[in-house]
Amino acid sequence: MNLQEALLSRRTVYRFEDREVPASVLEAAFEAARWAPCHKHTNPWRFYELGPQIREKLLPLTTSLAEQKAAGLPPAQLEKGVAKAIGKIRDVPVLVAVTSARSAEDAFREKEDYAATTSAIHNWVLSLWAEGVGAQWSTGKITRHEQTYEVLGIDPAQEELVGFLKAGYPAKVPSPPKKPLNEVWVQLD
C-alpha cells in the first residue's frame, strides 16, 4: 500500500481478531513513531507496551470506573458494561500507553510537545495500517486517573498520559462519513 492509500483508507478499529501482531510489525511501527516531526527535537513521546501482568493490575480500576459509569442501570446492563470495559484492557492484542513530556515552566513548549506526540501516534497507526493492522486511540477516564499513573510507574509531574492505543488485525473496518473536501479546505484570497 502506498502512503496516499494508507492515509485515505485508514480507519479507527474497535474490534480485533484474536490474532497476535508480529513483533517485527510492532517494531517497524515504533520506529515510524520515533521519526515523527518534532519542534526543537525534544522527542517528548514515550510508548509503554502493556503486557498481561500490567493489564491485570489495571482491571480493578477498570471495573470501578465501569461501575460508576453504569450506576443506576439494571444489573444485567451493569454487568455487560463492566465486562466490555474489562475486555478493552485485557483482550486487545496490543495495548500501549502513550505519554508526552511535561514542561511546567513553558506552557507553549508543552503544547508543541503534545502536538509532536500526536504526530508520533499517527505515524505508529499508519505504519500498522500499511501492514493490515488496525488501531484505536482511546482517551477514556482510565487514561486520566491517578491510579493508572501509579500502576504504570509514570510520574505525572514529568509525563502526561495522552491515551491508550489498542491494535490488532481488524475484525471489522468501519466506514465513517467524512466531510466533503470543500468544507475542510478553504482558500482565502
N, CA, C and O atoms as a DFTB+ gen file, in Angstrom:
756 C
 N C O
     1  1       0.853      -1.171       0.000
     2  2       0.000       0.000       0.000
     3  2       0.900       1.235       0.000
     4  3       1.841       1.320       0.789
     5  1       0.610       2.193      -0.888
     6  2       1.417       3.414      -0.880
     7  2       0.878       4.370       0.185
     8  3      -0.179       4.136       0.771
     9  1       1.617       5.440       0.422
    10  2       1.275       6.361       1.505
    11  2      -0.115       6.967       1.326
    12  3      -0.885       7.022       2.285
    13  1      -0.448       7.416       0.133
    14  2      -1.763       8.032      -0.093
    15  2      -2.887       7.029       0.176
    16  3      -3.907       7.382       0.769
    17  1      -2.704       5.798      -0.252
    18  2      -3.714       4.762       0.020
    19  2      -3.871       4.548       1.530
    20  3      -4.987       4.413       2.032
    21  1      -2.754       4.518       2.240
    22  2      -2.808       4.338       3.692
    23  2      -3.540       5.500       4.353
    24  3      -4.375       5.295       5.235
    25  1      -3.227       6.709       3.929
    26  2      -3.868       7.889       4.511
    27  2      -5.376       7.899       4.273
    28  3      -6.146       8.232       5.174
    29  1      -5.797       7.536       3.063
    30  2      -7.214       7.618       2.718
    31  2      -8.035       6.409       3.175
    32  3      -9.254       6.513       3.315
    33  1      -7.394       5.284       3.407
    34  2      -8.148       4.084       3.784
    35  2      -8.121       3.802       5.285
    36  3      -8.919       2.999       5.769
    37  1      -7.237       4.435       6.019
    38  2      -7.101       4.165       7.457
    39  2      -8.386       4.509       8.200
    40  3      -8.997       5.552       7.968
    41  1      -8.777       3.625       9.082
    42  2      -9.971       3.829       9.896
    43  2      -9.651       3.446      11.333
    44  3      -8.750       2.646      11.583
    45  1     -10.383       4.011      12.267
    46  2     -10.275       3.587      13.651
    47  2     -10.978       2.246      13.784
    48  3     -12.126       2.093      13.367
    49  1     -10.283       1.278      14.365
    50  2     -10.813      -0.076      14.502
    51  2     -11.177      -0.311      15.966
    52  3     -10.385      -0.031      16.866
    53  1     -12.374      -0.825      16.189
    54  2     -12.875      -1.042      17.541
    55  2     -12.915      -2.505      17.943
    56  3     -12.921      -2.825      19.132
    57  1     -12.941      -3.402      16.953
    58  2     -12.989      -4.848      17.240
    59  2     -11.850      -5.524      16.495
    60  3     -11.600      -5.271      15.316
    61  1     -11.166      -6.402      17.240
    62  2      -9.978      -7.051      16.687
    63  2     -10.131      -8.567      16.693
    64  3     -10.822      -9.143      17.533
    65  1      -9.461      -9.193      15.727
    66  2      -9.387     -10.647      15.712
    67  2      -8.497     -11.099      16.867
    68  3      -7.643     -10.348      17.339
    69  1      -8.706     -12.317      17.306
    70  2      -7.866     -12.904      18.348
    71  2      -6.620     -13.479      17.658
    72  3      -6.481     -14.688      17.472
    73  1      -5.732     -12.562      17.291
    74  2      -4.555     -12.925      16.497
    75  2      -3.400     -12.027      16.907
    76  3      -3.565     -10.813      17.033
    77  1      -2.247     -12.612      17.113
    78  2      -1.083     -11.856      17.558
    79  2      -0.506     -11.002      16.430
    80  3      -0.457     -11.428      15.276
    81  1      -0.074      -9.807      16.775
    82  2       0.614      -8.936      15.823
    83  2       2.107      -9.263      15.928
    84  3       2.673      -9.214      17.020
    85  1       2.751      -9.598      14.801
    86  2       4.171      -9.961      14.860
    87  2       5.034      -8.838      15.445
    88  3       4.783      -7.656      15.207
    89  1       6.037      -9.225      16.201
    90  2       6.957      -8.263      16.820
    91  2       7.612      -7.375      15.775
    92  3       7.866      -6.198      16.035
    93  1       7.890      -7.919      14.600
    94  2       8.545      -7.123      13.547
    95  2       7.639      -5.998      13.053
    96  3       8.126      -4.923      12.705
    97  1       6.332      -6.232      13.018
    98  2       5.373      -5.209      12.601
    99  2       5.303      -4.113      13.664
   100  3       5.272      -2.927      13.338
   101  1       5.279      -4.518      14.939
   102  2       5.254      -3.546      16.024
   103  2       6.543      -2.730      16.059
   104  3       6.503      -1.513      16.237
   105  1       7.671      -3.387      15.891
   106  2       8.944      -2.668      15.913
   107  2       9.001      -1.632      14.794
   108  3       9.469      -0.513      15.009
   109  1       8.533      -1.992      13.610
   110  2       8.509      -1.037      12.491
   111  2       7.604       0.153      12.818
   112  3       7.923       1.288      12.466
   113  1       6.477      -0.101      13.491
   114  2       5.559       0.982      13.860
   115  2       6.199       1.911      14.893
   116  3       6.081       3.132      14.786
   117  1       6.871       1.341      15.888
   118  2       7.547       2.176      16.888
   119  2       8.692       2.964      16.252
   120  3       8.963       4.096      16.651
   121  1       9.353       2.379      15.279
   122  2      10.410       3.097      14.555
   123  2       9.811       4.262      13.765
   124  3      10.382       5.352      13.733
   125  1       8.664       4.030      13.129
   126  2       7.982       5.111      12.402
   127  2       7.580       6.230      13.363
   128  3       7.705       7.409      13.032
   129  1       7.101       5.863      14.549
   130  2       6.720       6.861      15.553
   131  2       7.935       7.691      15.974
   132  3       7.837       8.904      16.161
   133  1       9.047       7.038      16.114
   134  2      10.276       7.709      16.560
   135  2      10.698       8.825      15.606
   136  3      11.360       9.776      16.023
   137  1      10.325       8.720      14.344
   138  2      10.731       9.691      13.326
   139  2       9.674      10.755      13.045
   140  3       9.742      11.439      12.023
   141  1       8.709      10.899      13.931
   142  2       7.676      11.926      13.757
   143  2       8.308      13.314      13.823
   144  3       9.332      13.500      14.479
   145  1       7.699      14.290      13.145
   146  2       8.216      15.655      13.235
   147  2       8.113      16.174      14.661
   148  3       7.171      15.861      15.389
   149  1       9.102      16.974      15.042
   150  2       9.166      17.414      16.430
   151  2       9.944      18.721      16.520
   152  3      11.130      18.774      16.195
   153  1       9.267      19.764      16.962
   154  2       9.894      21.070      17.115
   155  2      11.016      20.994      18.149
   156  3      10.829      20.427      19.226
   157  1      12.149      21.546      17.836
   158  2      13.322      21.582      18.731
   159  2      13.859      20.189      19.075
   160  3      14.665      20.048      19.995
   161  1      13.424      19.171      18.351
   162  2      13.912      17.795      18.542
   163  2      13.818      17.331      19.993
   164  3      14.734      16.689      20.506
   165  1      12.706      17.657      20.651
   166  2      12.522      17.267      22.047
   167  2      12.134      15.792      22.195
   168  3      12.339      15.205      23.257
   169  1      11.575      15.190      21.137
   170  2      11.130      13.791      21.186
   171  2      10.402      13.500      22.507
   172  3      10.852      12.674      23.302
   173  1       9.286      14.180      22.728
   174  2       8.624      14.141      24.035
   175  2       7.800      12.887      24.303
   176  3       7.316      12.707      25.420
   177  1       7.628      12.026      23.323
   178  2       6.735      10.884      23.454
   179  2       7.451       9.692      24.080
   180  3       8.669       9.533      23.991
   181  1       6.638       8.879      24.706
   182  2       7.106       7.586      25.198
   183  2       5.937       6.627      25.030
   184  3       4.799       6.945      25.375
   185  1       6.240       5.434      24.487
   186  2       5.245       4.394      24.259
   187  2       5.521       3.245      25.226
   188  3       6.606       2.664      25.208
   189  1       4.545       2.918      26.067
   190  2       4.668       1.832      27.037
   191  2       3.769       0.677      26.585
   192  3       2.545       0.773      26.677
   193  1       4.367      -0.407      26.099
   194  2       3.563      -1.566      25.711
   195  2       3.179      -2.326      26.983
   196  3       4.040      -2.706      27.776
   197  1       1.880      -2.539      27.162
   198  2       1.374      -3.122      28.397
   199  2       1.141      -4.622      28.234
   200  3       0.299      -5.061      27.450
   201  1       1.909      -5.390      28.994
   202  2       1.791      -6.839      28.970
   203  2       0.685      -7.327      29.884
   204  3       0.016      -6.527      30.538
   205  1       0.490      -8.643      29.933
   206  2      -0.617      -9.229      30.696
   207  2      -0.627      -8.874      32.184
   208  3      -1.697      -8.635      32.743
   209  1       0.535      -8.834      32.840
   210  2       0.563      -8.547      34.279
   211  2       0.117      -7.119      34.575
   212  3      -0.659      -6.888      35.502
   213  1       0.608      -6.164      33.790
   214  2       0.199      -4.759      33.990
   215  2      -1.287      -4.602      33.690
   216  3      -1.993      -3.890      34.404
   217  1      -1.758      -5.252      32.656
   218  2      -3.191      -5.163      32.324
   219  2      -4.049      -5.674      33.477
   220  3      -5.066      -5.072      33.819
   221  1      -3.629      -6.792      34.073
   222  2      -4.375      -7.341      35.215
   223  2      -4.402      -6.346      36.366
   224  3      -5.414      -6.233      37.058
   225  1      -3.304      -5.621      36.581
   226  2      -3.253      -4.633      37.658
   227  2      -4.194      -3.457      37.386
   228  3      -4.619      -2.777      38.320
   229  1      -4.522      -3.215      36.110
   230  2      -5.444      -2.140      35.752
   231  2      -6.917      -2.544      35.890
   232  3      -7.797      -1.683      35.893
   233  1      -7.185      -3.838      36.004
   234  2      -8.581      -4.302      35.991
   235  2      -9.421      -3.833      37.180
   236  3     -10.592      -3.514      36.974
   237  1      -8.904      -3.771      38.406
   238  2      -9.754      -3.241      39.488
   239  2     -10.215      -1.803      39.216
   240  3     -11.378      -1.473      39.447
   241  1      -9.317      -0.957      38.731
   242  2      -9.701       0.418      38.402
   243  2     -10.679       0.426      37.232
   244  3     -11.657       1.174      37.244
   245  1     -10.422      -0.396      36.233
   246  2     -11.317      -0.502      35.074
   247  2     -12.723      -0.879      35.533
   248  3     -13.709      -0.288      35.093
   249  1     -12.803      -1.854      36.408
   250  2     -14.089      -2.313      36.930
   251  2     -14.791      -1.198      37.698
   252  3     -15.983      -0.956      37.509
   253  1     -14.045      -0.523      38.564
   254  2     -14.621       0.567      39.362
   255  2     -15.167       1.690      38.483
   256  3     -16.273       2.180      38.709
   257  1     -14.391       2.093      37.486
   258  2     -14.841       3.171      36.589
   259  2     -16.060       2.745      35.786
   260  3     -16.972       3.545      35.574
   261  1     -16.087       1.492      35.337
   262  2     -17.238       0.993      34.573
   263  2     -18.489       0.938      35.449
   264  3     -19.588       1.244      34.986
   265  1     -18.322       0.549      36.715
   266  2     -19.461       0.507      37.634
   267  2     -19.989       1.913      37.905
   268  3     -21.200       2.119      37.986
   269  1     -19.083       2.879      38.045
   270  2     -19.504       4.268      38.243
   271  2     -20.287       4.773      37.030
   272  3     -21.315       5.435      37.169
   273  1     -19.785       4.452      35.852
   274  2     -20.434       4.909      34.614
   275  2     -21.831       4.295      34.465
   276  3     -22.753       4.946      33.975
   277  1     -21.974       3.042      34.892
   278  2     -23.244       2.334      34.719
   279  2     -24.142       2.409      35.945
   280  3     -25.158       1.716      36.004
   281  1     -23.787       3.235      36.923
   282  2     -24.585       3.348      38.154
   283  2     -26.038       3.654      37.810
   284  3     -26.331       4.529      36.995
   285  1     -26.919       2.932      38.435
   286  2     -28.344       3.158      38.224
   287  2     -28.946       2.305      37.128
   288  3     -30.167       2.267      36.980
   289  1     -28.118       1.618      36.356
   290  2     -28.647       0.749      35.305
   291  2     -29.060      -0.594      35.907
   292  3     -28.590      -0.961      36.984
   293  1     -29.931      -1.323      35.223
   294  2     -30.290      -2.660      35.695
   295  2     -29.040      -3.547      35.794
   296  3     -28.086      -3.351      35.041
   297  1     -29.038      -4.514      36.712
   298  2     -27.862      -5.352      36.934
   299  2     -27.286      -6.000      35.666
   300  3     -26.066      -6.073      35.511
   301  1     -28.142      -6.463      34.773
   302  2     -27.651      -7.115      33.550
   303  2     -26.865      -6.131      32.681
   304  3     -25.829      -6.487      32.120
   305  1     -27.354      -4.899      32.572
   306  2     -26.643      -3.880      31.781
   307  2     -25.341      -3.467      32.455
   308  3     -24.330      -3.241      31.789
   309  1     -25.372      -3.369      33.780
   310  2     -24.170      -3.040      34.532
   311  2     -23.106      -4.117      34.296
   312  3     -21.947      -3.806      34.021
   313  1     -23.509      -5.371      34.406
   314  2     -22.581      -6.495      34.208
   315  2     -22.003      -6.481      32.788
   316  3     -20.813      -6.728      32.589
   317  1     -22.853      -6.192      31.820
   318  2     -22.408      -6.142      30.424
   319  2     -21.407      -4.999      30.230
   320  3     -20.402      -5.170      29.541
   321  1     -21.675      -3.833      30.833
   322  2     -20.772      -2.693      30.724
   323  2     -19.417      -2.960      31.353
   324  3     -18.383      -2.578      30.805
   325  1     -19.425      -3.616      32.505
   326  2     -18.173      -3.955      33.184
   327  2     -17.380      -4.948      32.342
   328  3     -16.172      -4.793      32.166
   329  1     -18.053      -5.958      31.829
   330  2     -17.364      -6.961      31.000
   331  2     -16.755      -6.322      29.749
   332  3     -15.647      -6.675      29.346
   333  1     -17.475      -5.391      29.144
   334  2     -16.974      -4.705      27.958
   335  2     -15.732      -3.876      28.299
   336  3     -14.751      -3.889      27.555
   337  1     -15.775      -3.161      29.415
   338  2     -14.633      -2.336      29.834
   339  2     -13.409      -3.199      30.122
   340  3     -12.292      -2.849      29.741
   341  1     -13.621      -4.317      30.788
   342  2     -12.513      -5.234      31.079
   343  2     -11.911      -5.767      29.777
   344  3     -10.691      -5.858      29.642
   345  1     -12.771      -6.117      28.828
   346  2     -12.292      -6.621      27.542
   347  2     -11.432      -5.618      26.795
   348  3     -10.500      -5.998      26.086
   349  1     -11.743      -4.334      26.954
   350  2     -10.965      -3.291      26.269
   351  2      -9.535      -3.197      26.802
   352  3      -8.653      -2.670      26.124
   353  1      -9.309      -3.701      27.998
   354  2      -7.966      -3.702      28.578
   355  2      -7.307      -5.072      28.420
   356  3      -6.160      -5.175      27.985
   357  1      -8.037      -6.106      28.774
   358  2      -7.439      -7.437      28.840
   359  2      -7.371      -8.151      27.490
   360  3      -6.425      -8.899      27.243
   361  1      -8.343      -7.937      26.619
   362  2      -8.491      -8.802      25.454
   363  2      -7.986      -8.245      24.127
   364  3      -8.034      -8.952      23.121
   365  1      -7.510      -7.015      24.090
   366  2      -6.997      -6.496      22.813
   367  2      -5.604      -7.076      22.576
   368  3      -4.845      -7.254      23.529
   369  1      -5.254      -7.372      21.324
   370  2      -3.942      -7.972      21.048
   371  2      -2.757      -7.111      21.501
   372  3      -1.782      -7.630      22.046
   373  1      -2.843      -5.806      21.275
   374  2      -1.757      -4.888      21.659
   375  2      -2.381      -3.717      22.409
   376  3      -3.368      -3.132      21.963
   377  1      -1.789      -3.384      23.555
   378  2      -2.244      -2.235      24.331
   379  2      -1.010      -1.416      24.711
   380  3      -0.066      -1.928      25.312
   381  1      -1.040      -0.140      24.349
   382  2       0.105       0.748      24.565
   383  2      -0.393       2.024      25.234
   384  3      -1.386       2.613      24.809
   385  1       0.304       2.440      26.279
   386  2       0.042       3.748      26.885
   387  2       1.038       4.727      26.281
   388  3       2.227       4.424      26.175
   389  1       0.556       5.899      25.886
   390  2       1.431       6.910      25.279
   391  2       1.451       8.138      26.172
   392  3       0.411       8.610      26.632
   393  1       2.656       8.647      26.408
   394  2       2.798       9.860      27.202
   395  2       3.536      10.925      26.403
   396  3       4.216      10.646      25.416
   397  1       3.372      12.157      26.874
   398  2       4.102      13.301      26.336
   399  2       4.767      14.007      27.513
   400  3       4.183      14.127      28.590
   401  1       5.990      14.472      27.295
   402  2       6.729      15.150      28.361
   403  2       6.014      16.415      28.787
   404  3       5.437      17.127      27.965
   405  1       6.059      16.681      30.065
   406  2       5.503      17.917      30.601
   407  2       6.605      18.975      30.650
   408  3       7.785      18.660      30.808
   409  1       6.197      20.221      30.511
   410  2       7.107      21.363      30.621
   411  2       6.412      22.406      31.487
   412  3       5.877      23.394      30.984
   413  1       6.427      22.176      32.776
   414  2       5.706      23.051      33.709
   415  2       6.122      24.507      33.567
   416  3       5.315      25.412      33.777
   417  1       7.370      24.730      33.214
   418  2       7.882      26.096      33.110
   419  2       7.594      26.751      31.757
   420  3       7.856      27.941      31.578
   421  1       7.056      25.980      30.803
   422  2       6.856      26.512      29.459
   423  2       5.604      25.892      28.837
   424  3       5.681      24.844      28.195
   425  1       4.456      26.536      29.028
   426  2       3.178      26.007      28.546
   427  2       3.142      25.863      27.028
   428  3       2.553      24.917      26.505
   429  1       3.781      26.812      26.312
   430  2       3.778      26.707      24.855
   431  2       4.597      25.501      24.395
   432  3       4.195      24.801      23.466
   433  1       5.726      25.256      25.029
   434  2       6.561      24.098      24.707
   435  2       5.784      22.807      24.960
   436  3       5.857      21.865      24.172
   437  1       5.047      22.772      26.057
   438  2       4.248      21.588      26.364
   439  2       3.188      21.349      25.292
   440  3       2.915      20.207      24.923
   441  1       2.596      22.430      24.797
   442  2       1.599      22.327      23.723
   443  2       2.246      21.799      22.439
   444  3       1.688      20.930      21.770
   445  1       3.424      22.327      22.101
   446  2       4.141      21.835      20.920
   447  2       4.522      20.366      21.074
   448  3       4.433      19.592      20.121
   449  1       4.945      19.989      22.272
   450  2       5.323      18.601      22.513
   451  2       4.116      17.669      22.412
   452  3       4.240      16.549      21.917
   453  1       2.956      18.120      22.874
   454  2       1.747      17.317      22.739
   455  2       1.426      17.116      21.244
   456  3       1.078      16.016      20.815
   457  1       1.549      18.190      20.474
   458  2       1.298      18.081      19.032
   459  2       2.273      17.095      18.385
   460  3       1.881      16.303      17.528
   461  1       3.532      17.145      18.793
   462  2       4.524      16.215      18.261
   463  2       4.166      14.779      18.647
   464  3       4.330      13.856      17.850
   465  1       3.680      14.599      19.865
   466  2       3.296      13.259      20.317
   467  2       2.138      12.723      19.482
   468  3       2.115      11.540      19.140
   469  1       1.171      13.592      19.150
   470  2       0.073      13.118      18.302
   471  2       0.576      12.747      16.912
   472  3       0.035      11.838      16.283
   473  1       1.595      13.433      16.429
   474  2       2.202      13.059      15.142
   475  2       2.864      11.692      15.252
   476  3       2.766      10.877      14.334
   477  1       3.532      11.439      16.361
   478  2       4.162      10.129      16.572
   479  2       3.102       9.030      16.614
   480  3       3.298       7.950      16.058
   481  1       1.977       9.313      17.277
   482  2       0.878       8.345      17.318
   483  2       0.376       8.071      15.903
   484  3       0.152       6.919      15.531
   485  1       0.204       9.123      15.124
   486  2      -0.298       8.938      13.764
   487  2       0.685       8.128      12.919
   488  3       0.267       7.264      12.148
   489  1       1.973       8.394      13.053
   490  2       2.965       7.585      12.340
   491  2       2.830       6.115      12.731
   492  3       2.877       5.233      11.873
   493  1       2.664       5.854      14.028
   494  2       2.541       4.486      14.536
   495  2       1.316       3.803      13.913
   496  3       1.392       2.675      13.425
   497  1       0.189       4.518      13.945
   498  2      -1.060       3.977      13.415
   499  2      -0.945       3.700      11.910
   500  3      -1.370       2.645      11.439
   501  1      -0.378       4.637      11.165
   502  2      -0.254       4.446       9.708
   503  2       0.708       3.317       9.356
   504  3       0.471       2.574       8.404
   505  1       1.780       3.187      10.110
   506  2       2.714       2.089       9.872
   507  2       2.013       0.744      10.059
   508  3       2.184      -0.171       9.255
   509  1       1.232       0.636      11.117
   510  2       0.483      -0.604      11.353
   511  2      -0.539      -0.849      10.243
   512  3      -0.680      -1.966       9.744
   513  1      -1.255       0.229       9.867
   514  2      -2.305       0.101       8.849
   515  2      -1.731      -0.420       7.532
   516  3      -2.359      -1.225       6.845
   517  1      -0.540       0.046       7.192
   518  2       0.105      -0.406       5.954
   519  2       0.388      -1.905       5.981
   520  3       0.596      -2.520       4.935
   521  1       0.397      -2.493       7.179
   522  2       0.634      -3.934       7.341
   523  2      -0.656      -4.697       7.633
   524  3      -0.626      -5.878       7.980
   525  1      -1.804      -4.000       7.488
   526  2      -3.088      -4.658       7.709
   527  2      -3.535      -4.703       9.158
   528  3      -4.479      -5.417       9.496
   529  1      -2.864      -3.947      10.014
   530  2      -3.186      -3.919      11.440
   531  2      -3.915      -2.617      11.752
   532  3      -3.446      -1.536      11.397
   533  1      -5.050      -2.723      12.409
   534  2      -5.836      -1.551      12.762
   535  2      -5.522      -1.078      14.170
   536  3      -4.894      -1.793      14.952
   537  1      -5.967       0.142      14.488
   538  2      -5.693       0.707      15.803
   539  2      -6.812       1.656      16.221
   540  3      -7.608       2.135      15.412
   541  1      -6.826       1.898      17.526
   542  2      -7.748       2.871      18.115
   543  2      -6.990       3.642      19.187
   544  3      -6.279       3.049      19.998
   545  1      -7.142       4.963      19.191
   546  2      -6.576       5.821      20.231
   547  2      -7.707       6.112      21.201
   548  3      -8.717       6.701      20.816
   549  1      -7.550       5.702      22.462
   550  2      -8.587       5.852      23.469
   551  2      -8.142       6.836      24.546
   552  3      -7.015       6.769      25.035
   553  1      -9.043       7.751      24.909
   554  2      -8.734       8.745      25.933
   555  2      -9.771       8.707      27.055
   556  3     -10.128       9.748      27.607
   557  1     -10.247       7.526      27.388
   558  2     -11.248       7.383      28.440
   559  2     -10.725       7.778      29.809
   560  3      -9.546       8.090      29.975
   561  1     -11.625       7.760      30.790
   562  2     -11.288       8.192      32.152
   563  2     -10.073       7.469      32.717
   564  3      -9.292       8.056      33.466
   565  1      -9.913       6.207      32.365
   566  2      -8.797       5.445      32.915
   567  2      -7.451       6.067      32.532
   568  3      -6.475       5.951      33.273
   569  1      -7.407       6.720      31.384
   570  2      -6.135       7.311      30.934
   571  2      -5.806       8.601      31.674
   572  3      -4.701       9.127      31.542
   573  1      -6.759       9.116      32.452
   574  2      -6.514      10.343      33.217
   575  2      -6.504      10.105      34.721
   576  3      -6.331      11.044      35.499
   577  1      -6.686       8.885      35.123
   578  2      -6.819       8.572      36.544
   579  2      -5.447       8.429      37.209
   580  3      -4.539       7.811      36.652
   581  1      -5.309       9.004      38.397
   582  2      -4.026       8.967      39.115
   583  2      -3.565       7.537      39.389
   584  3      -2.364       7.265      39.414
   585  1      -4.509       6.632      39.591
   586  2      -4.151       5.231      39.857
   587  2      -3.491       4.585      38.633
   588  3      -2.627       3.722      38.783
   589  1      -3.887       4.991      37.443
   590  2      -3.263       4.459      36.230
   591  2      -1.792       4.850      36.195
   592  3      -0.932       4.031      35.870
   593  1      -1.505       6.105      36.530
   594  2      -0.111       6.553      36.596
   595  2       0.682       5.688      37.577
   596  3       1.815       5.296      37.299
   597  1       0.068       5.396      38.732
   598  2       0.741       4.575      39.747
   599  2       1.022       3.174      39.222
   600  3       2.143       2.681      39.349
   601  1       0.024       2.529      38.636
   602  2       0.185       1.168      38.125
   603  2       1.277       1.115      37.056
   604  3       2.070       0.174      37.019
   605  1       1.315       2.123      36.191
   606  2       2.280       2.133      35.097
   607  2       3.646       2.669      35.517
   608  3       4.609       2.575      34.756
   609  1       3.736       3.225      36.712
   610  2       5.017       3.769      37.181
   611  2       5.413       5.037      36.457
   612  3       6.596       5.281      36.222
   613  1       4.427       5.847      36.103
   614  2       4.661       7.096      35.383
   615  2       4.502       8.261      36.351
   616  3       3.514       8.336      37.081
   617  1       5.458       9.152      36.357
   618  2       5.400      10.342      37.210
   619  2       4.575      11.409      36.496
   620  3       5.021      11.940      35.479
   621  1       3.373      11.738      37.004
   622  2       2.514      12.709      36.322
   623  2       3.106      14.121      36.282
   624  3       2.651      14.950      35.494
   625  1       4.087      14.406      37.095
   626  2       4.748      15.713      37.037
   627  2       5.708      15.786      35.847
   628  3       6.047      16.873      35.380
   629  1       6.143      14.621      35.361
   630  2       7.100      14.559      34.260
   631  2       6.472      14.215      32.910
   632  3       6.932      14.672      31.864
   633  1       5.399      13.388      32.950
   634  2       4.774      12.908      31.720
   635  2       3.257      12.966      31.847
   636  3       2.692      12.654      32.895
   637  1       2.611      13.372      30.757
   638  2       1.152      13.354      30.686
   639  2       0.729      12.145      29.869
   640  3       1.193      11.952      28.745
   641  1      -0.144      11.341      30.431
   642  2      -0.683      10.198      29.706
   643  2      -1.716      10.725      28.715
   644  3      -2.755      11.248      29.119
   645  1      -1.436      10.591      27.423
   646  2      -2.336      11.150      26.414
   647  2      -3.314      10.120      25.862
   648  3      -4.207      10.464      25.087
   649  1      -3.153       8.867      26.253
   650  2      -4.122       7.870      25.837
   651  2      -3.554       6.477      25.761
   652  3      -2.353       6.251      25.910
   653  1      -4.468       5.541      25.522
   654  2      -4.104       4.153      25.253
   655  2      -4.295       3.910      23.767
   656  3      -5.261       4.384      23.168
   657  1      -3.377       3.176      23.181
   658  2      -3.504       2.731      21.803
   659  2      -3.799       1.243      21.820
   660  3      -3.086       0.462      22.450
   661  1      -4.848       0.864      21.129
   662  2      -5.214      -0.545      21.005
   663  2      -4.959      -0.932      19.555
   664  3      -5.275      -0.170      18.641
   665  1      -4.393      -2.107      19.344
   666  2      -4.087      -2.506      17.978
   667  2      -4.247      -4.006      17.790
   668  3      -4.098      -4.792      18.726
   669  1      -4.554      -4.378      16.560
   670  2      -4.689      -5.780      16.182
   671  2      -5.258      -5.869      14.781
   672  3      -5.579      -4.860      14.153
   673  1      -5.373      -7.079      14.313
   674  2      -5.970      -7.275      12.994
   675  2      -7.468      -7.024      13.106
   676  3      -8.125      -7.583      13.984
   677  1      -8.017      -6.185      12.222
   678  2      -9.431      -5.795      12.348
   679  2     -10.402      -6.963      12.170
   680  3     -10.276      -7.752      11.234
   681  1     -11.369      -7.059      13.079
   682  2     -12.491      -7.980      12.894
   683  2     -13.499      -7.328      11.954
   684  3     -14.240      -7.999      11.236
   685  1     -13.499      -5.997      11.983
   686  2     -14.397      -5.214      11.129
   687  2     -13.766      -3.843      10.942
   688  3     -13.228      -3.259      11.882
   689  1     -13.838      -3.336       9.713
   690  2     -13.321      -1.996       9.429
   691  2     -14.521      -1.077       9.199
   692  3     -15.251      -1.243       8.222
   693  1     -14.728      -0.112      10.091
   694  2     -15.855       0.807       9.932
   695  2     -15.679       1.721       8.714
   696  3     -14.581       1.861       8.175
   697  1     -16.764       2.322       8.305
   698  2     -16.728       3.266       7.195
   699  2     -17.464       4.540       7.595
   700  3     -18.594       4.770       7.165
   701  1     -16.817       5.375       8.427
   702  2     -17.499       6.580       8.900
   703  2     -17.596       7.645       7.809
   704  3     -16.780       7.678       6.888
   705  1     -18.597       8.509       7.922
   706  2     -18.712       9.592       6.942
   707  2     -17.606      10.628       7.165
   708  3     -17.140      10.819       8.288
   709  1     -17.205      11.275       6.110
   710  2     -16.229      12.371       6.180
   711  2     -16.855      13.595       5.537
   712  3     -17.671      13.482       4.622
   713  1     -16.468      14.760       6.021
   714  2     -16.945      15.996       5.420
   715  2     -16.400      16.100       3.997
   716  3     -15.317      15.592       3.706
   717  1     -17.158      16.766       3.101
   718  2     -16.651      16.984       1.756
   719  2     -15.389      17.863       1.801
   720  3     -15.227      18.672       2.715
   721  1     -14.524      17.705       0.837
   722  2     -13.264      18.437       0.781
   723  2     -13.478      19.946       0.857
   724  3     -12.712      20.654       1.512
   725  1     -14.528      20.439       0.182
   726  2     -14.759      21.900       0.183
   727  2     -15.173      22.442       1.552
   728  3     -15.213      23.658       1.742
   729  1     -15.479      21.562       2.504
   730  2     -15.801      22.011       3.855
   731  2     -14.579      22.058       4.768
   732  3     -14.631      22.662       5.839
   733  1     -13.489      21.431       4.356
   734  2     -12.284      21.433       5.192
   735  2     -11.119      22.181       4.558
   736  3     -10.159      22.536       5.242
   737  1     -11.199      22.417       3.271
   738  2     -10.151      23.148       2.553
   739  2     -10.732      24.485       2.116
   740  3     -11.573      24.555       1.220
   741  1     -10.270      25.528       2.762
   742  2     -10.785      26.875       2.499
   743  2      -9.667      27.686       1.866
   744  3      -8.589      27.826       2.445
   745  1      -9.920      28.212       0.694
   746  2      -8.926      29.036       0.022
   747  2      -9.268      30.497       0.208
   748  3     -10.360      30.938      -0.149
   749  1      -8.337      31.245       0.764
   750  2      -8.533      32.664       1.011
   751  2      -7.708      33.468       0.012
   752  3      -6.541      33.160      -0.226
   753  1      -8.316      34.496      -0.569
   754  2      -7.576      35.376      -1.497
   755  2      -7.077      36.601      -0.777
   756  3      -6.435      37.456      -1.386
